[in-house]
Amino acid sequence: MNMANSSKVLIGKVALVTGGSRGLGRAVAMALAEAGAQVAVNYRTRVAEAEAGCAEIKSPGGKAISVHADVSIAAQVAAMVKQVEQQLGPVAILVNNAGIARPQPVDQITEQDWDEVMAVNLKSVFLVTQAVLPGMRAAKWGRIINLSSVTAQTGGVVGPVFLNGIEFAHQPTAGVRS
């Protein structure tokens, strides 16, 4: 990461990236840090990857913390946001990136599979957005970015439960205004 040559347009802003330990979430966390944001990297199970991402952000002088939470559970979301606010400040930029896929034919999807995908891919968007909105409204500034797979638009082999969860994930924040 080359933070020295970046435009620092996000200095003073705190960003929270759900599912930020790897893949697209990690890339987004790095880009936000390069733009000057302090970054909270959320993870559910991949602590080593989250810590490695934070170390990469910190090495050239950035500020980052890893925060454990299953973003589909309200109490864990509340604790995560509290930790971020205590260590970095109020969240100004939320990137709802956490998502899972269950590549199964429709006749093999269990109710438990369906519920887990909907909780992580959809419910989490609502829960985390709801948790950070008070800080954004108090600051009179905030940005919420909902990421999903292109599969939500085009279909594919990941299965119908994934497609439904991701497609609906764009809706909860469509009407959020200050």
Residue, then its C-alpha position, 0 to 999 in steps of 0.5 A: m500500500n502506498m499511502a504517501n502518494s494518495s489523496k487524503v480526502l478522508i482524513g478525520k473520518v472513521a470507516l467500518v468495513t464489514g467482512g473486511s478481512r479478505g477479498l473485496g472487503r479487504a481491498v475496500a479497507m485498504a483504499l479507505a486507509e489510503a484516502g486517509a480514513q481510520v479503518a475498523v476491519n470487521y471479521r467473524t472467523r478470520v482473525a489472522e486475516a483481519e489482523a494482517g490487513c490492519a498491520e498492512i494499513k498501520s505499516p505506512g502510518g495508517k490507523a486501523i483496528s480489527v473488530h470481531a462480530d457476527v453482524s447478523i446478531a444485534a448484540q454483537v453489532a452493538a458491541m462492535v460499533k461501541q468498540v469502534e466509537q471508543q477506539l476510533g470515533p463515530v463511524a462516518i463511512l459504513v461499507n456493508n460488505a459481509g456476505i456468504a453463499r451457499p451454492q446449492p440447488v433449491d431442493q437441497i436448501t434447508e431452512q437453516d441454510w436459508d436463514e443463515v444466508m438471509a441473516v448475513n446478507l440482508k439482516s446485517v445490512f439493517l442491523v449495522t446501518q441502524a447502529v451507526l446512523p445515530g453517529m452519522r446524524a449527530a455529525k450531519w455527515g455519513r456515507i453508507i455503501n452496500l456491496s454485493s456480488v454481481t451475481a445478484q444482478t446476473g444469476g449464476v451457480v451460487g444458488p437462489v438463496f444467495l441471490n435473494g439475500i444479496e438482491f434485497a441487501h440493496q434496499p434497506t438503506a435506499g431511503v435513509r436520509s438525515 
